Amino acid sequence: MSEPRPADPLVLIVSGPSGSGKSTLVEKILELPGTLFSISCTTRPPRSTEVPGKWYDFVSEPEFDRMVAQGEFLEHARVFGKHSYGTPKKWFEEARVRGLDLVLEIDVQGAEQVKQKLPQAVAIFILPPSRQELEKRIRARGLDSEEAIARRLERARQEIQRFREYDFIVVNDDLERAGREIQAIATAARARSARNAVRIRAIVDSFGGT
């Protein structure tokens, strides 16, 4: 007999506007044992503070197009009409084989695509306390021109209109509380995941089933 195929991983999607603090909250989820971060591919150049292979793999436009043509992405999109972003399927397969939960940090376009393919995925939206606070955070980074700041705020407005599409909303007005909240969401999601269902069935069967 062939070995049974490992259960699909629990997929946790984290989205939110630029400046909402979603990367920091993703790190809170990754503090939980048994998690794997899905490193996205992008065609944009790395920022001075970014290390390739940590949050993003930076690839050329031709390489990105080749990956799209080969069906290597779970989701992909072009942002601001300039740079492309995508989630490689390889991370989903690696999480399955290793028995880990997969964490995706992606935008609302990507989240929609993943939910269509993996409706059991758990989607979490990170909300900033207010528009004013979001603008303050973006300006404090000192990375964007006035034009870029206006573009990010408009994109944030559009993304926030879709918060109802998500399973959970975390308001990031206090990092410590928001971190506990997002870890609690991940822990609760694990309790009803497909992998946990397999384990539960094995335990029930050891008692003679139902």
Buried (B, 14 or more C-beta within 10 A) or exposed (E): EEEEEBBBBBBBBBBBBBBBBBEBBBEBBBEBEEBBBBBBBBBBEBEEEEEEEEBBBBBEEEEBEEBEEEEBBBBBBEBEEEBBBBBBBEBBEBBBEEEBBBBBBBBBBBBBBBBEEBEEBBBBBBBBBEEEBBBEBBEEEEEBEEEEBEBBBEBBEEBBEBBEEBBBBBBBEEEEEBBEBBBEBBEEBBEEBEBBEEEEEEEEEEEEEE
